[in-house]
Amino acid sequence: MTRPDLALRGDYFDGRTGLRHAVELTQPAPGSLAVQGDGIDRREALAELCITPRLARTSRTIAFPDGARLQLADHPRLDRLFPQRNRLETLVDRLERHYQAVAAAIVICLASLVAGYLWGIPWLADRIATHLPARIETALGEQVLALLDRADLEASTLAAERQAQLAERFAGLAAGLPDSANYRLLFRSAPSIGPNALALPGGTVIVTDELVELFGDDRQLDAVIAHELGHQEQRHALRQALRSSFVAIAAAFFAGDVSSASAVVVAVPTVLLQSRYSRQFEDEADRFAHAHLAALGVSPSWFAAALQTLGEEVPDDAGLAWMSSHPSTQARIAAADEAGVAFVAAHPERAGEEPAVVLLDDADVATDEACLTCAACREDAGCAGDADCTDCDDCVPCDDADCAECAACREDAGCADGEDCTDCGDCTPCEDVDCAGCAACREEAGCADGEDCVDCDDCAPCDDAENTCKDATLPAGT
């Protein structure tokens, strides 16, 4: 018996021609479906039919076994005909019909993406790195070495005796480490890179001739190599490559470009070369170097000395330079020096073996975490623009390239001792510490704009028109 309460109208296509037939859809008996109208009269078991899932309020299509299809507007009665829908479709349908739910879903998705990038990808990459066979990591390291040899590295010019001497010191540094049997030291000349040390996947450590020649004491080089061994022990190179690659692979996956994802896998060695270690990895390698040097009876202050020498000779942004601004070089020097102080306290008999390089206390280098750069120093001291900061709390004074020192700036500007230089670039007016500013000075002296104030109480004369400071005197007879 036909159930008129389930009668629905739609457009029927037989699957062989493009003709559209207006039909009526009914349920003559439980489990069956009847399509009638415009020369069409057929019955089918509901179990043989498929219906597209609900998508907001768009029309839905019922597919027949022979390729015919029936399009009709979405209607709650269809749920009675096709009650079996999976939970996912039901959830999606509800979300599409409630804008608040859609907004919440978007927020959840974005939060999940951020969480995946910050914690998920690193966690997954680290787990894979832990279980990846050593032969794969070694093969990856060989690929990176081959790329470096083709692009930036040349054969070492160090004498064979010198290389043997340093190799012996390297063996002593690596002795006792869990993977020491896999570690090897290679020397390369790198004029385009300069002083550098690299830890490649699989245990290879590369030291450039320029780095060897830079240090005046081999204990500085030992400290740098200890840092690289820290990267090896923590498998930082492999973990960094996997993390960087996963981001690109995930982007290719969501974009639907599988070929790009496979290309990323092939380009892992290049990704590794172009990616600097994260601050976390550098901190871990630094701490390993401190502890490992101390265990070998060498003061971690030699690492501070190496960092300072590198900082003086190599700019932070020099390509693949070993130094990096993340974490701050000054903060790393401070941490190494602190570890050196602790070492001497535990081994007072080694106090005389401290490096001769001037370290933090003697150079007044910043130890305050809030004042690590010249920019931060100027901001903390309230210095505008390129002005010099003569006192930045615990920071070393910052000298602008256009103004070597504040003393010279004051002299050029004609400012007497005790007067501030607000801008040492062009040496604009000097304001006395007891006088808030030239504007306040003019106001107190009753000087109009553009007029010179020859007497501003305790302030130096302000020549607003010329925008300079000069020794003006009161006119005769005034």
C-alpha positions in Angstrom: 0.0 0.0 0.0 1.4 3.4 -1.0 2.1 5.8 1.8 1.0 9.2 0.5 2.6 10.9 3.5 6.0 10.0 2.0 5.2 11.3 -1.5 8.1 13.5 -2.7 8.7 15.1 -6.1 11.9 15.2 -8.0 13.7 14.9 -11.3 14.6 11.5 -12.7 17.4 10.8 -15.1 17.7 7.3 -16.7 21.5 7.4 -17.0 21.4 6.9 -20.8 20.1 10.2 -22.0 20.1 13.8 -20.6 16.3 13.9 -20.5 14.8 15.0 -17.2 11.5 13.4 -16.1 9.3 14.9 -13.4 8.4 12.1 -11.0 6.9 11.4 -7.7 8.6 9.3 -5.1 6.5 7.1 -2.8 6.9 4.0 -0.5 4.4 1.4 -1.6 5.6 -1.1 1.1 8.2 -1.1 3.8 11.7 -1.6 2.4 10.8 -0.5 -1.2 10.6 2.7 -3.2 8.4 3.6 -6.2 9.2 6.2 -8.8 6.3 7.2 -11.1 5.5 9.9 -13.6 6.3 11.2 -17.1 6.5 7.7 -18.6 8.6 6.4 -15.6 7.3 3.5 -13.4 9.8 1.5 -11.5 10.2 0.0 -8.1 13.4 -0.8 -6.2 14.4 -2.2 -2.9 15.7 0.5 -0.6 18.7 -1.7 0.2 19.8 -1.4 -3.4 19.8 2.4 -3.5 22.3 4.9 -2.3 21.6 8.5 -1.3 24.2 11.3 -1.0 24.8 12.6 2.5 23.0 15.8 3.6 25.0 19.0 2.9 23.3 21.9 4.5 20.1 22.5 2.4 21.4 21.4 -1.0 19.5 18.9 -3.1 20.2 15.2 -2.7 20.6 12.4 -5.2 19.4 8.8 -5.0 21.5 6.5 -7.2 19.9 3.3 -8.8 21.9 0.2 -9.5 21.6 0.7 -13.3 23.1 4.1 -13.3 19.8 6.1 -13.1 19.5 8.8 -10.6 16.8 10.9 -8.9 17.4 14.4 -7.7 15.1 16.0 -5.2 15.1 18.7 -2.6 16.3 17.7 0.9 13.4 16.8 3.1 13.0 15.2 6.5 10.9 12.5 4.9 14.1 11.2 3.3 15.4 10.3 6.7 12.5 7.9 7.1 13.3 6.2 3.8 17.0 6.1 4.5 17.3 6.0 8.3 20.7 4.4 8.3 23.3 7.2 8.4 26.7 6.9 10.1 27.4 9.1 13.1 29.9 11.2 11.3 27.3 12.3 8.7 24.9 13.1 11.4 27.4 15.2 13.3 28.4 17.1 10.1 24.8 17.7 9.3 24.2 19.2 12.7 27.3 21.4 12.5 26.2 22.7 9.1 22.9 23.8 10.4 24.2 25.7 13.4 26.5 28.6 12.8 27.7 28.7 16.4 28.8 25.1 16.1 30.6 25.9 12.8 32.5 28.8 14.5 33.4 26.5 17.4 34.6 23.8 15.0 36.8 26.3 13.2 38.3 27.5 16.5 39.0 23.9 17.5 40.5 23.1 14.1 42.8 26.1 14.3 43.8 25.3 17.9 44.5 21.7 16.8 46.7 22.9 13.9 48.7 25.2 16.2 49.0 22.5 18.9 50.1 20.1 16.2 52.8 22.5 14.9 54.1 23.4 18.4 53.9 20.0 20.1 52.6 17.3 17.8 55.1 17.5 15.0 58.2 17.8 17.4 56.9 14.9 19.5 56.3 12.7 16.4 59.6 13.6 14.8 61.5 12.8 18.0 59.8 9.5 18.4 60.7 8.5 14.8 64.2 9.7 15.2 64.6 7.5 18.3 63.5 4.4 16.4 65.0 5.2 13.0 67.8 2.6 12.1 71.3 3.9 12.4 72.1 3.0 8.7 69.4 5.4 7.5 70.7 8.3 9.6 74.2 7.5 8.4 73.1 7.5 4.8 71.4 10.9 5.3 74.6 12.3 6.8 76.5 11.1 3.8 74.1 12.9 1.5 74.5 16.1 3.4 78.3 15.8 3.3 78.2 15.3 -0.4 76.0 18.4 -0.9 78.4 20.4 1.3 81.5 19.2 -0.6 79.9 20.2 -3.9 78.6 23.6 -2.7 80.7 25.1 0.1 83.5 22.9 1.3 87.0 22.3 -0.1 89.8 19.9 0.8 91.5 20.9 4.1 94.9 22.6 3.9 95.9 21.8 7.5 99.1 19.8 7.8 98.6 16.1 8.3 100.4 16.3 11.6 98.0 19.0 12.8 95.0 17.0 11.7 96.3 13.9 13.5 96.9 15.9 16.7 93.3 17.3 16.7 91.9 13.9 15.8 93.6 12.5 18.9 92.0 15.2 21.0 88.6 14.4 19.4 89.0 10.8 20.3 89.6 11.8 23.9 86.5 14.0 23.9 84.3 11.2 22.4 85.7 8.4 24.6 83.1 7.0 26.9 80.0 8.4 25.1 77.4 5.8 24.1 77.8 6.2 20.4 81.5 7.1 20.4 82.3 4.3 17.9 80.1 6.0 15.3 81.7 9.5 15.7 84.3 10.8 13.3 86.0 14.2 12.8 86.5 15.6 9.3 88.4 18.7 8.3 87.4 21.0 5.4 88.4 24.4 4.1 85.5 26.8 3.8 86.4 30.3 2.6 82.8 31.1 1.8 81.6 30.0 5.3 84.5 30.9 7.5 84.9 29.6 11.1 82.4 26.8 11.5 81.6 23.4 13.0 78.8 21.2 11.9 77.3 18.0 13.3 75.8 15.8 10.6 73.4 13.0 11.0 75.1 9.7 11.7 78.0 10.9 13.9 80.1 13.1 11.5 81.5 16.3 12.9 83.1 18.8 10.4 85.5 21.5 11.5 86.7 24.1 9.1 90.3 25.1 8.8 89.2 28.7 9.5 87.9 27.6 12.9 91.1 25.8 13.8 93.2 28.8 12.9 90.9 31.2 14.8 91.5 29.9 18.2 94.8 30.5 20.1 94.3 27.6 22.4 93.1 24.1 21.4 90.9 23.9 24.5 88.6 26.5 22.9 88.3 24.1 19.9 87.7 21.2 22.3 84.8 23.2 23.8 83.2 23.8 20.4 83.6 20.2 19.5 82.0 19.2 22.8 79.0 21.3 21.9 78.8 19.5 18.5 79.0 16.1 20.3 76.0 17.3 22.3 74.1 17.7 19.1 75.2 14.2 18.1 74.2 12.6 21.5 70.7 14.2 21.3 70.4 13.4 17.5 69.5 17.0 16.9 70.4 17.1 13.2 68.1 14.2 12.4 65.3 15.6 14.6 65.6 19.0 13.0 65.4 17.5 9.5 62.3 15.5 10.4 60.6 18.4 12.1 61.2 20.7 9.1 60.2 18.0 6.6 57.0 17.1 8.5 55.8 20.7 8.2 56.2 20.7 4.5 54.8 17.3 4.1 51.7 18.2 6.2 51.2 21.4 4.0 51.4 19.3 0.8 49.0 16.8 2.3 46.4 19.3 3.1 46.9 21.0 -0.3 46.4 17.7 -2.0 49.7 17.8 -3.7 51.2 14.3 -3.1 54.1 14.9 -5.6 55.3 17.9 -3.5 55.3 15.7 -0.4 57.5 13.1 -2.1 59.8 15.9 -3.3 60.2 17.1 0.3 61.4 13.6 1.4 64.0 13.6 -1.3 65.1 17.1 -0.3 65.6 16.3 3.4 69.4 16.9 3.2 68.9 20.3 1.7 66.3 21.1 4.4 68.8 20.1 7.1 71.4 22.5 5.7 69.1 25.4 5.5 67.6 25.0 9.0 69.2 26.3 12.0 68.9 24.5 15.3 66.1 25.6 17.6 66.9 27.5 20.8 65.9 24.3 22.7 68.5 22.2 20.8 71.3 24.9 21.2 70.6 25.1 25.0 70.7 21.3 25.3 74.0 21.1 23.4 75.5 23.9 25.5 74.5 22.2 28.7 76.0 18.9 27.5 79.3 20.8 26.6 79.4 22.3 30.1 78.9 19.0 31.8 81.1 17.0 29.5 84.0 19.4 29.7 83.8 19.4 33.5 83.7 15.6 33.6 86.9 15.6 31.6 88.5 18.1 34.0 88.3 21.0 31.6 86.7 24.3 32.8 83.5 25.2 30.8 84.9 28.7 30.8 86.8 27.6 27.7 83.5 27.4 25.9 82.7 31.0 27.0 86.1 32.0 25.7 85.4 30.2 22.3 82.0 32.0 22.0 83.6 35.3 22.7 86.3 34.8 20.2 83.8 33.8 17.6 81.6 36.7 18.4 84.4 39.1 17.9 85.4 37.6 14.5 82.2 36.3 13.0 78.9 38.3 12.6 75.8 36.4 13.7 74.2 36.5 10.3 77.2 35.2 8.3 75.4 32.4 6.4 76.2 29.0 7.9 78.3 30.7 10.6 78.5 28.6 13.8 77.3 31.5 15.9 73.6 32.1 16.2 71.5 34.9 17.8 69.1 32.2 19.1 69.8 31.9 21.9 71.7 35.1 22.5 75.5 34.8 22.3 75.9 36.9 25.4 73.5 34.7 27.3 75.4 31.6 26.2 78.7 33.2 27.3 77.2 34.1 30.7 75.9 30.5 31.1 79.3 29.0 30.2 81.1 31.4 32.5 78.8 30.5 35.3 79.5 26.8 34.8 83.2 27.7 34.8 82.8 29.4 38.2 81.1 26.3 39.6 83.8 24.1 38.1 86.6 26.2 39.9 84.6 26.1 43.1 84.5 22.3 42.9 88.1 22.1 41.8 90.0 24.9 43.3 93.3 23.3 42.3 92.4 24.1 38.6 91.8 27.8 39.2 95.0 28.7 37.5 94.0 27.0 34.3 91.2 29.5 33.5 91.3 30.9 29.9 93.2 34.1 29.3 90.4 35.5 27.2 88.5 38.3 28.9 85.2 37.0 30.0 81.9 38.5 31.3 83.0 40.1 34.5 86.0 41.9 33.0 84.2 43.1 29.9 81.1 44.1 31.7 79.0 42.0 29.3 75.3 41.9 30.1 74.1 39.1 32.3 70.6 40.5 32.7 68.2 38.4 30.5 66.1 41.4 30.0 69.0 43.4 28.4 70.7 41.2 25.9 70.9 43.4 22.8 71.9 47.0 22.1 68.3 47.7 21.0 66.9 46.4 24.3 69.6 48.3 26.1 68.7 51.6 24.5 65.0 50.9 25.1 65.6 50.2 28.8 67.7 53.3 29.2 65.1 55.4 27.4 67.5 56.4 24.6 65.7 57.5 21.4 66.7 56.5 17.9 70.4 55.9 17.4 71.4 57.7 20.5 74.2 56.2 22.6 73.3 54.7 26.0 76.0 55.6 28.5 74.4 53.5 31.2 72.0 50.6 30.4 71.7 49.2 33.9 73.7 46.0 33.7 74.3 46.3 29.9 77.5 47.3 28.2 77.2 50.7 26.6 75.8 50.7 23.1 77.8 52.8 20.6 76.0 53.8 17.4 78.0 53.4 14.2 77.6 57.1 13.4 78.6 58.2 16.9 81.5 56.3 18.4 81.0 57.3 22.0 78.8 59.7 24.1 81.8 61.7 25.2 82.7 62.5 21.6 79.0 63.3 20.9 78.8 65.7 23.8 82.0 67.4 22.7 80.8 67.8 19.1 77.5 69.1 20.3 79.1 71.5 22.8 77.4 69.9 25.8 79.0 70.3 29.2 79.4 67.4 31.6 76.2 66.3 33.1 74.1 67.2 30.1 72.3 64.5 28.1 72.7 64.0 24.4 69.2 63.2 23.1 70.6 62.2 19.7 74.2 61.5 18.9 73.6 60.8 15.3 73.2 64.5 14.3 73.8 65.7 17.9 70.6 67.5 18.4 69.9 69.7 21.4 71.4 68.6 24.7 69.0 68.6 27.6 70.3 68.9 31.2 69.2 66.2 33.6 67.6 68.8 35.8 65.7 70.4 32.9 63.0 68.3 31.4 63.4 69.6 27.9 64.1 72.6 25.6 60.4 73.2 25.4 60.0 73.4 29.2 63.2 75.6 29.3 61.8 78.1 26.8 58.5 78.1 28.6 60.1 78.9 31.9 62.3 81.6 30.3 59.4 83.1 28.4 61.0 82.6 25.0 58.7 82.4 22.0 59.1 79.7 19.3 62.1 80.3 17.1 63.8 82.6 19.7 67.0 81.6 21.4 66.8 81.1 25.2 70.0 82.5 26.5 69.2 81.7 30.1 67.1 78.7 31.1 68.0 78.6 34.8 70.3 75.5 35.1 69.8 74.5 31.4 72.3 74.9 28.6 71.1 77.5 26.1 68.6 76.1 23.6 68.8 77.3 20.1 65.6 75.9 18.6 66.0 77.6 15.2 69.4 76.1 14.6 68.6 72.8 16.4 72.0 72.9 18.0 73.6 73.5 21.4 75.9 76.4 21.8 77.5 78.6 24.4 75.4 81.7 24.2 75.8 84.6 26.6 73.5 87.4 27.7 73.8 90.5 25.5 75.8 93.3 26.9 73.7 95.6 29.0 71.0 93.1 29.7 
